[in-house]
Amino acid sequence: MVDLARRLGLAALFAVLALLTVGTPAHADPATVAKDDVTMELRKDGVLHVVEKITLSGAPMRRTLLTRTRYDDGNDRVYRVSNLKGASFDGEAITFTGSGTVEYDVTGAVTPLTGGEELRWFAVAGPAEQVTVTVSGPGRAESLSCFAGEPASAIGCTGASIDETGAAATFEQQGLRDGEVLTIVVGYPKGATGAAPILEHRFELANAFTLNAVTGGALALLLLLLGGGVGLLYWTRGRDARVVGAQSGVVVAHQNGQFTPPDGVRPGQIGTLIDEQADVIDVTATIVDLAVRGYLRIDEQPRQAYDAPDWLLVRLPSAPVASLLPYERALYDAVFDGRDTVLLSQLHGSFTAGLGKVRDELYQDVVTQGWFARRPDSVRTRWTTVGVVATVLGVVATVALAWFTTYALVGLALIIAGAALAVGGQYMPAKTAKGAAVLAHTLGLREHLASGEIGSIPPAQRIELFSRYLPYAVVFDGVDRWARVVASIDGDGRPADNLYWYQGPAEWDLSKFADSMRTFTMTTSGAISAARLFRSF
């Protein structure tokens, strides 16, 4: 029994050894060049013809050619390999399937120098045990050197010599390891080939934005243009400031108890006059102004504790609609749209569509009044468009210049100039002398409204007069102060129940008007803002 066990154990051992022997593949030794004889001929056209007789030890070998090196800060030097025979070439490496002869041509290996020409080529890449390189050219070899090691190595090769006639140079290297290169350099007389290196621009972000005479001059020109732009803005905007400063002062908009706004300016016109923009609050103030002037009535609706406030806008049939300015008539039609009454909460659809015409008429109105020579929105659009186009062109130019040259700062200057135009275009609309004078008087009215002074106005005239002031207070963000002034009006010592243009629900009196008016203007502005046609700030 024991003998049988021993026999079975030996049999199992032999089986395992057999499996290990069969199942483990043999590792092939890495390919190595045992011997490499290279003959090079530099032809008169500057093409280097290479014939390489190679003896391989091991499996087929792949050798990467060094076909691109750094030439200067902005360019790479390219060596073009062509007409390869005896092996395969994929543009980067030669694959040797076995020992044999390989031929190929190299273009771009010659560099013109002050007193001659220089041939430089990376003849053989390791691993290689023994390398011999023979070079002949179109003239006598005047100098030679060689380096072995890394591509940028300064370590000399094993040997270098030149024959007595100078027609041929020989280089030798032993023990060239993997990753090392044998570089040969031969000097020839000036004009031997007339060839030049092949250069390709290399993109580097730091080099692309080099500061030199051209780019510096472009930046200086940019500063000049920007300075001119600032001067232009001062001339157009500064002229307004000079007129406003000369005619500034508090302006009271009533005489003998009658409302007389300065220069006949209306609330909706004020925002466009001041900042050249048609704002939401301009439209809100115009609705209040139409009510105060008797074209419509605002009826506050009754509500429960948690209901949203709402108002009924009522068309007044006897109102002289034909006397409205075009922008006022456009707003009036947009609100009612053939209806006699409409809830503020239902102002959408045709109302939103009609606001576009209101905005256009507002811009056209300031031109008709002679306050602007051209529509402010058209001026802004024109300058902004020019700025955006210039910026886009600047981006394209910067990318192209950065990729192909070192003048990217020129394109960057165009980007900055375009951006300045796009931003500065918002400030380009300029008022006429008449518009600046009207603005000065309007700002004087704002000072008066900010004071909230009632003055010596007879009580019987206060309701209508101070109601006429209220739409202007809406534009000047003084609705709270002036609404309290209106709410304080009484004719017989008691607060009034309603105004002729504003009706409240039951149990409402004028003491609540300030809160009601503030909520109404906020709600109306929100409904107008939803159209996204007017500036909201």
Secondary structure as a PSIPRED ss2 file (coil, helix, strand):
# PSIPRED VFORMAT (PSIPRED V4.0)

   1 M C   1.000  0.000  0.000
   2 V H   0.000  1.000  0.000
   3 D H   0.000  1.000  0.000
   4 L H   0.000  1.000  0.000
   5 A H   0.000  1.000  0.000
   6 R H   0.000  1.000  0.000
   7 R H   0.000  1.000  0.000
   8 L H   0.000  1.000  0.000
   9 G H   0.000  1.000  0.000
  10 L H   0.000  1.000  0.000
  11 A H   0.000  1.000  0.000
  12 A H   0.000  1.000  0.000
  13 L H   0.000  1.000  0.000
  14 F H   0.000  1.000  0.000
  15 A H   0.000  1.000  0.000
  16 V H   0.000  1.000  0.000
  17 L H   0.000  1.000  0.000
  18 A H   0.000  1.000  0.000
  19 L H   0.000  1.000  0.000
  20 L H   0.000  1.000  0.000
  21 T H   0.000  1.000  0.000
  22 V H   0.000  1.000  0.000
  23 G H   0.000  1.000  0.000
  24 T C   1.000  0.000  0.000
  25 P C   1.000  0.000  0.000
  26 A C   1.000  0.000  0.000
  27 H C   1.000  0.000  0.000
  28 A C   1.000  0.000  0.000
  29 D C   1.000  0.000  0.000
  30 P C   1.000  0.000  0.000
  31 A C   1.000  0.000  0.000
  32 T E   0.000  0.000  1.000
  33 V E   0.000  0.000  1.000
  34 A E   0.000  0.000  1.000
  35 K E   0.000  0.000  1.000
  36 D E   0.000  0.000  1.000
  37 D E   0.000  0.000  1.000
  38 V E   0.000  0.000  1.000
  39 T E   0.000  0.000  1.000
  40 M E   0.000  0.000  1.000
  41 E E   0.000  0.000  1.000
  42 L E   0.000  0.000  1.000
  43 R C   1.000  0.000  0.000
  44 K C   1.000  0.000  0.000
  45 D C   1.000  0.000  0.000
  46 G C   1.000  0.000  0.000
  47 V C   1.000  0.000  0.000
  48 L E   0.000  0.000  1.000
  49 H E   0.000  0.000  1.000
  50 V E   0.000  0.000  1.000
  51 V E   0.000  0.000  1.000
  52 E E   0.000  0.000  1.000
  53 K E   0.000  0.000  1.000
  54 I E   0.000  0.000  1.000
  55 T E   0.000  0.000  1.000
  56 L E   0.000  0.000  1.000
  57 S E   0.000  0.000  1.000
  58 G C   1.000  0.000  0.000
  59 A C   1.000  0.000  0.000
  60 P C   1.000  0.000  0.000
  61 M E   0.000  0.000  1.000
  62 R E   0.000  0.000  1.000
  63 R E   0.000  0.000  1.000
  64 T E   0.000  0.000  1.000
  65 L C   1.000  0.000  0.000
  66 L C   1.000  0.000  0.000
  67 T C   1.000  0.000  0.000
  68 R E   0.000  0.000  1.000
  69 T E   0.000  0.000  1.000
  70 R E   0.000  0.000  1.000
  71 Y C   1.000  0.000  0.000
  72 D C   1.000  0.000  0.000
  73 D C   1.000  0.000  0.000
  74 G C   1.000  0.000  0.000
  75 N E   0.000  0.000  1.000
  76 D E   0.000  0.000  1.000
  77 R E   0.000  0.000  1.000
  78 V E   0.000  0.000  1.000
  79 Y C   1.000  0.000  0.000
  80 R E   0.000  0.000  1.000
  81 V E   0.000  0.000  1.000
  82 S E   0.000  0.000  1.000
  83 N E   0.000  0.000  1.000
  84 L E   0.000  0.000  1.000
  85 K E   0.000  0.000  1.000
  86 G C   1.000  0.000  0.000
  87 A C   1.000  0.000  0.000
  88 S E   0.000  0.000  1.000
  89 F E   0.000  0.000  1.000
  90 D C   1.000  0.000  0.000
  91 G C   1.000  0.000  0.000
  92 E C   1.000  0.000  0.000
  93 A E   0.000  0.000  1.000
  94 I E   0.000  0.000  1.000
  95 T E   0.000  0.000  1.000
  96 F E   0.000  0.000  1.000
  97 T C   1.000  0.000  0.000
  98 G C   1.000  0.000  0.000
  99 S C   1.000  0.000  0.000
 100 G E   0.000  0.000  1.000
 101 T E   0.000  0.000  1.000
 102 V E   0.000  0.000  1.000
 103 E E   0.000  0.000  1.000
 104 Y E   0.000  0.000  1.000
 105 D E   0.000  0.000  1.000
 106 V E   0.000  0.000  1.000
 107 T E   0.000  0.000  1.000
 108 G C   1.000  0.000  0.000
 109 A C   1.000  0.000  0.000
 110 V E   0.000  0.000  1.000
 111 T E   0.000  0.000  1.000
 112 P E   0.000  0.000  1.000
 113 L C   1.000  0.000  0.000
 114 T C   1.000  0.000  0.000
 115 G C   1.000  0.000  0.000
 116 G E   0.000  0.000  1.000
 117 E E   0.000  0.000  1.000
 118 E E   0.000  0.000  1.000
 119 L E   0.000  0.000  1.000
 120 R E   0.000  0.000  1.000
 121 W E   0.000  0.000  1.000
 122 F E   0.000  0.000  1.000
 123 A E   0.000  0.000  1.000
 124 V E   0.000  0.000  1.000
 125 A E   0.000  0.000  1.000
 126 G C   1.000  0.000  0.000
 127 P C   1.000  0.000  0.000
 128 A E   0.000  0.000  1.000
 129 E E   0.000  0.000  1.000
 130 Q E   0.000  0.000  1.000
 131 V E   0.000  0.000  1.000
 132 T E   0.000  0.000  1.000
 133 V E   0.000  0.000  1.000
 134 T E   0.000  0.000  1.000
 135 V E   0.000  0.000  1.000
 136 S E   0.000  0.000  1.000
 137 G C   1.000  0.000  0.000
 138 P C   1.000  0.000  0.000
 139 G C   1.000  0.000  0.000
 140 R C   1.000  0.000  0.000
 141 A C   1.000  0.000  0.000
 142 E C   1.000  0.000  0.000
 143 S E   0.000  0.000  1.000
 144 L E   0.000  0.000  1.000
 145 S E   0.000  0.000  1.000
 146 C E   0.000  0.000  1.000
 147 F E   0.000  0.000  1.000
 148 A E   0.000  0.000  1.000
 149 G E   0.000  0.000  1.000
 150 E C   1.000  0.000  0.000
 151 P C   1.000  0.000  0.000
 152 A C   1.000  0.000  0.000
 153 S C   1.000  0.000  0.000
 154 A C   1.000  0.000  0.000
 155 I C   1.000  0.000  0.000
 156 G E   0.000  0.000  1.000
 157 C C   1.000  0.000  0.000
 158 T C   1.000  0.000  0.000
 159 G E   0.000  0.000  1.000
 160 A E   0.000  0.000  1.000
 161 S E   0.000  0.000  1.000
 162 I E   0.000  0.000  1.000
 163 D C   1.000  0.000  0.000
 164 E C   1.000  0.000  0.000
 165 T C   1.000  0.000  0.000
 166 G C   1.000  0.000  0.000
 167 A C   1.000  0.000  0.000
 168 A E   0.000  0.000  1.000
 169 A E   0.000  0.000  1.000
 170 T E   0.000  0.000  1.000
 171 F E   0.000  0.000  1.000
 172 E E   0.000  0.000  1.000
 173 Q E   0.000  0.000  1.000
 174 Q E   0.000  0.000  1.000
 175 G E   0.000  0.000  1.000
 176 L E   0.000  0.000  1.000
 177 R C   1.000  0.000  0.000
 178 D C   1.000  0.000  0.000
 179 G C   1.000  0.000  0.000
 180 E C   1.000  0.000  0.000
 181 V E   0.000  0.000  1.000
 182 L E   0.000  0.000  1.000
 183 T E   0.000  0.000  1.000
 184 I E   0.000  0.000  1.000
 185 V E   0.000  0.000  1.000
 186 V E   0.000  0.000  1.000
 187 G E   0.000  0.000  1.000
 188 Y E   0.000  0.000  1.000
 189 P E   0.000  0.000  1.000
 190 K C   1.000  0.000  0.000
 191 G C   1.000  0.000  0.000
 192 A C   1.000  0.000  0.000
 193 T C   1.000  0.000  0.000
 194 G C   1.000  0.000  0.000
 195 A C   1.000  0.000  0.000
 196 A C   1.000  0.000  0.000
 197 P C   1.000  0.000  0.000
 198 I E   0.000  0.000  1.000
 199 L E   0.000  0.000  1.000
 200 E E   0.000  0.000  1.000
 201 H E   0.000  0.000  1.000
 202 R C   1.000  0.000  0.000
 203 F C   1.000  0.000  0.000
 204 E C   1.000  0.000  0.000
 205 L H   0.000  1.000  0.000
 206 A H   0.000  1.000  0.000
 207 N H   0.000  1.000  0.000
 208 A H   0.000  1.000  0.000
 209 F E   0.000  0.000  1.000
 210 T C   1.000  0.000  0.000
 211 L C   1.000  0.000  0.000
 212 N C   1.000  0.000  0.000
 213 A H   0.000  1.000  0.000
 214 V H   0.000  1.000  0.000
 215 T H   0.000  1.000  0.000
 216 G H   0.000  1.000  0.000
 217 G H   0.000  1.000  0.000
 218 A H   0.000  1.000  0.000
 219 L H   0.000  1.000  0.000
 220 A H   0.000  1.000  0.000
 221 L H   0.000  1.000  0.000
 222 L H   0.000  1.000  0.000
 223 L H   0.000  1.000  0.000
 224 L H   0.000  1.000  0.000
 225 L H   0.000  1.000  0.000
 226 L H   0.000  1.000  0.000
 227 G H   0.000  1.000  0.000
 228 G H   0.000  1.000  0.000
 229 G H   0.000  1.000  0.000
 230 V H   0.000  1.000  0.000
 231 G H   0.000  1.000  0.000
 232 L H   0.000  1.000  0.000
 233 L H   0.000  1.000  0.000
 234 Y H   0.000  1.000  0.000
 235 W H   0.000  1.000  0.000
 236 T H   0.000  1.000  0.000
 237 R H   0.000  1.000  0.000
 238 G H   0.000  1.000  0.000
 239 R H   0.000  1.000  0.000
 240 D H   0.000  1.000  0.000
 241 A H   0.000  1.000  0.000
 242 R H   0.000  1.000  0.000
 243 V H   0.000  1.000  0.000
 244 V H   0.000  1.000  0.000
 245 G H   0.000  1.000  0.000
 246 A H   0.000  1.000  0.000
 247 Q C   1.000  0.000  0.000
 248 S C   1.000  0.000  0.000
 249 G C   1.000  0.000  0.000
 250 V C   1.000  0.000  0.000
 251 V C   1.000  0.000  0.000
 252 V C   1.000  0.000  0.000
 253 A C   1.000  0.000  0.000
 254 H E   0.000  0.000  1.000
 255 Q E   0.000  0.000  1.000
 256 N C   1.000  0.000  0.000
 257 G C   1.000  0.000  0.000
 258 Q E   0.000  0.000  1.000
 259 F E   0.000  0.000  1.000
 260 T C   1.000  0.000  0.000
 261 P C   1.000  0.000  0.000
 262 P H   0.000  1.000  0.000
 263 D H   0.000  1.000  0.000
 264 G H   0.000  1.000  0.000
 265 V C   1.000  0.000  0.000
 266 R C   1.000  0.000  0.000
 267 P H   0.000  1.000  0.000
 268 G H   0.000  1.000  0.000
 269 Q H   0.000  1.000  0.000
 270 I H   0.000  1.000  0.000
 271 G H   0.000  1.000  0.000
 272 T H   0.000  1.000  0.000
 273 L H   0.000  1.000  0.000
 274 I H   0.000  1.000  0.000
 275 D H   0.000  1.000  0.000
 276 E C   1.000  0.000  0.000
 277 Q C   1.000  0.000  0.000
 278 A C   1.000  0.000  0.000
 279 D E   0.000  0.000  1.000
 280 V H   0.000  1.000  0.000
 281 I H   0.000  1.000  0.000
 282 D H   0.000  1.000  0.000
 283 V H   0.000  1.000  0.000
 284 T H   0.000  1.000  0.000
 285 A H   0.000  1.000  0.000
 286 T H   0.000  1.000  0.000
 287 I H   0.000  1.000  0.000
 288 V H   0.000  1.000  0.000
 289 D H   0.000  1.000  0.000
 290 L H   0.000  1.000  0.000
 291 A H   0.000  1.000  0.000
 292 V H   0.000  1.000  0.000
 293 R C   1.000  0.000  0.000
 294 G C   1.000  0.000  0.000
 295 Y C   1.000  0.000  0.000
 296 L E   0.000  0.000  1.000
 297 R E   0.000  0.000  1.000
 298 I E   0.000  0.000  1.000
 299 D E   0.000  0.000  1.000
 300 E E   0.000  0.000  1.000
 301 Q C   1.000  0.000  0.000
 302 P C   1.000  0.000  0.000
 303 R C   1.000  0.000  0.000
 304 Q C   1.000  0.000  0.000
 305 A C   1.000  0.000  0.000
 306 Y C   1.000  0.000  0.000
 307 D C   1.000  0.000  0.000
 308 A C   1.000  0.000  0.000
 309 P C   1.000  0.000  0.000
 310 D C   1.000  0.000  0.000
 311 W E   0.000  0.000  1.000
 312 L E   0.000  0.000  1.000
 313 L E   0.000  0.000  1.000
 314 V E   0.000  0.000  1.000
 315 R E   0.000  0.000  1.000
 316 L C   1.000  0.000  0.000
 317 P C   1.000  0.000  0.000
 318 S C   1.000  0.000  0.000
 319 A C   1.000  0.000  0.000
 320 P C   1.000  0.000  0.000
 321 V H   0.000  1.000  0.000
 322 A H   0.000  1.000  0.000
 323 S H   0.000  1.000  0.000
 324 L C   1.000  0.000  0.000
 325 L C   1.000  0.000  0.000
 326 P H   0.000  1.000  0.000
 327 Y H   0.000  1.000  0.000
 328 E H   0.000  1.000  0.000
 329 R H   0.000  1.000  0.000
 330 A H   0.000  1.000  0.000
 331 L H   0.000  1.000  0.000
 332 Y H   0.000  1.000  0.000
 333 D H   0.000  1.000  0.000
 334 A H   0.000  1.000  0.000
 335 V H   0.000  1.000  0.000
 336 F H   0.000  1.000  0.000
 337 D C   1.000  0.000  0.000
 338 G C   1.000  0.000  0.000
 339 R C   1.000  0.000  0.000
 340 D C   1.000  0.000  0.000
 341 T E   0.000  0.000  1.000
 342 V E   0.000  0.000  1.000
 343 L E   0.000  0.000  1.000
 344 L H   0.000  1.000  0.000
 345 S H   0.000  1.000  0.000
 346 Q H   0.000  1.000  0.000
 347 L C   1.000  0.000  0.000
 348 H C   1.000  0.000  0.000
 349 G C   1.000  0.000  0.000
 350 S H   0.000  1.000  0.000
 351 F H   0.000  1.000  0.000
 352 T H   0.000  1.000  0.000
 353 A H   0.000  1.000  0.000
 354 G H   0.000  1.000  0.000
 355 L H   0.000  1.000  0.000
 356 G H   0.000  1.000  0.000
 357 K H   0.000  1.000  0.000
 358 V H   0.000  1.000  0.000
 359 R H   0.000  1.000  0.000
 360 D H   0.000  1.000  0.000
 361 E H   0.000  1.000  0.000
 362 L H   0.000  1.000  0.000
 363 Y H   0.000  1.000  0.000
 364 Q H   0.000  1.000  0.000
 365 D H   0.000  1.000  0.000
 366 V H   0.000  1.000  0.000
 367 V H   0.000  1.000  0.000
 368 T H   0.000  1.000  0.000
 369 Q C   1.000  0.000  0.000
 370 G C   1.000  0.000  0.000
 371 W C   1.000  0.000  0.000
 372 F E   0.000  0.000  1.000
 373 A C   1.000  0.000  0.000
 374 R C   1.000  0.000  0.000
 375 R C   1.000  0.000  0.000
 376 P H   0.000  1.000  0.000
 377 D H   0.000  1.000  0.000
 378 S H   0.000  1.000  0.000
 379 V H   0.000  1.000  0.000
 380 R H   0.000  1.000  0.000
 381 T H   0.000  1.000  0.000
 382 R H   0.000  1.000  0.000
 383 W H   0.000  1.000  0.000
 384 T H   0.000  1.000  0.000
 385 T H   0.000  1.000  0.000
 386 V H   0.000  1.000  0.000
 387 G H   0.000  1.000  0.000
 388 V H   0.000  1.000  0.000
 389 V H   0.000  1.000  0.000
 390 A H   0.000  1.000  0.000
 391 T H   0.000  1.000  0.000
 392 V H   0.000  1.000  0.000
 393 L H   0.000  1.000  0.000
 394 G H   0.000  1.000  0.000
 395 V H   0.000  1.000  0.000
 396 V H   0.000  1.000  0.000
 397 A H   0.000  1.000  0.000
 398 T H   0.000  1.000  0.000
 399 V H   0.000  1.000  0.000
 400 A H   0.000  1.000  0.000
 401 L H   0.000  1.000  0.000
 402 A H   0.000  1.000  0.000
 403 W H   0.000  1.000  0.000
 404 F H   0.000  1.000  0.000
 405 T C   1.000  0.000  0.000
 406 T C   1.000  0.000  0.000
 407 Y E   0.000  0.000  1.000
 408 A H   0.000  1.000  0.000
 409 L H   0.000  1.000  0.000
 410 V H   0.000  1.000  0.000
 411 G H   0.000  1.000  0.000
 412 L H   0.000  1.000  0.000
 413 A H   0.000  1.000  0.000
 414 L H   0.000  1.000  0.000
 415 I H   0.000  1.000  0.000
 416 I H   0.000  1.000  0.000
 417 A H   0.000  1.000  0.000
 418 G H   0.000  1.000  0.000
 419 A H   0.000  1.000  0.000
 420 A H   0.000  1.000  0.000
 421 L H   0.000  1.000  0.000
 422 A H   0.000  1.000  0.000
 423 V H   0.000  1.000  0.000
 424 G H   0.000  1.000  0.000
 425 G H   0.000  1.000  0.000
 426 Q H   0.000  1.000  0.000
 427 Y H   0.000  1.000  0.000
 428 M C   1.000  0.000  0.000
 429 P C   1.000  0.000  0.000
 430 A C   1.000  0.000  0.000
 431 K E   0.000  0.000  1.000
 432 T C   1.000  0.000  0.000
 433 A H   0.000  1.000  0.000
 434 K H   0.000  1.000  0.000
 435 G H   0.000  1.000  0.000
 436 A H   0.000  1.000  0.000
 437 A H   0.000  1.000  0.000
 438 V H   0.000  1.000  0.000
 439 L H   0.000  1.000  0.000
 440 A H   0.000  1.000  0.000
 441 H H   0.000  1.000  0.000
 442 T H   0.000  1.000  0.000
 443 L H   0.000  1.000  0.000
 444 G H   0.000  1.000  0.000
 445 L H   0.000  1.000  0.000
 446 R H   0.000  1.000  0.000
 447 E H   0.000  1.000  0.000
 448 H H   0.000  1.000  0.000
 449 L H   0.000  1.000  0.000
 450 A H   0.000  1.000  0.000
 451 S H   0.000  1.000  0.000
 452 G C   1.000  0.000  0.000
 453 E C   1.000  0.000  0.000
 454 I C   1.000  0.000  0.000
 455 G C   1.000  0.000  0.000
 456 S C   1.000  0.000  0.000
 457 I C   1.000  0.000  0.000
 458 P C   1.000  0.000  0.000
 459 P H   0.000  1.000  0.000
 460 A H   0.000  1.000  0.000
 461 Q H   0.000  1.000  0.000
 462 R H   0.000  1.000  0.000
 463 I H   0.000  1.000  0.000
 464 E H   0.000  1.000  0.000
 465 L H   0.000  1.000  0.000
 466 F H   0.000  1.000  0.000
 467 S H   0.000  1.000  0.000
 468 R H   0.000  1.000  0.000
 469 Y H   0.000  1.000  0.000
 470 L H   0.000  1.000  0.000
 471 P H   0.000  1.000  0.000
 472 Y H   0.000  1.000  0.000
 473 A H   0.000  1.000  0.000
 474 V H   0.000  1.000  0.000
 475 V H   0.000  1.000  0.000
 476 F C   1.000  0.000  0.000
 477 D C   1.000  0.000  0.000
 478 G C   1.000  0.000  0.000
 479 V H   0.000  1.000  0.000
 480 D H   0.000  1.000  0.000
 481 R H   0.000  1.000  0.000
 482 W H   0.000  1.000  0.000
 483 A H   0.000  1.000  0.000
 484 R H   0.000  1.000  0.000
 485 V H   0.000  1.000  0.000
 486 V H   0.000  1.000  0.000
 487 A H   0.000  1.000  0.000
 488 S C   1.000  0.000  0.000
 489 I C   1.000  0.000  0.000
 490 D E   0.000  0.000  1.000
 491 G C   1.000  0.000  0.000
 492 D C   1.000  0.000  0.000
 493 G C   1.000  0.000  0.000
 494 R C   1.000  0.000  0.000
 495 P E   0.000  0.000  1.000
 496 A C   1.000  0.000  0.000
 497 D C   1.000  0.000  0.000
 498 N C   1.000  0.000  0.000
 499 L C   1.000  0.000  0.000
 500 Y C   1.000  0.000  0.000
 501 W C   1.000  0.000  0.000
 502 Y E   0.000  0.000  1.000
 503 Q E   0.000  0.000  1.000
 504 G C   1.000  0.000  0.000
 505 P C   1.000  0.000  0.000
 506 A C   1.000  0.000  0.000
 507 E C   1.000  0.000  0.000
 508 W C   1.000  0.000  0.000
 509 D C   1.000  0.000  0.000
 510 L H   0.000  1.000  0.000
 511 S H   0.000  1.000  0.000
 512 K H   0.000  1.000  0.000
 513 F H   0.000  1.000  0.000
 514 A H   0.000  1.000  0.000
 515 D H   0.000  1.000  0.000
 516 S H   0.000  1.000  0.000
 517 M H   0.000  1.000  0.000
 518 R H   0.000  1.000  0.000
 519 T H   0.000  1.000  0.000
 520 F H   0.000  1.000  0.000
 521 T H   0.000  1.000  0.000
 522 M H   0.000  1.000  0.000
 523 T H   0.000  1.000  0.000
 524 T H   0.000  1.000  0.000
 525 S H   0.000  1.000  0.000
 526 G H   0.000  1.000  0.000
 527 A H   0.000  1.000  0.000
 528 I H   0.000  1.000  0.000
 529 S H   0.000  1.000  0.000
 530 A C   1.000  0.000  0.000
 531 A C   1.000  0.000  0.000
 532 R C   1.000  0.000  0.000
 533 L C   1.000  0.000  0.000
 534 F C   1.000  0.000  0.000
 535 R E   0.000  0.000  1.000
 536 S C   1.000  0.000  0.000
 537 F C   1.000  0.000  0.000
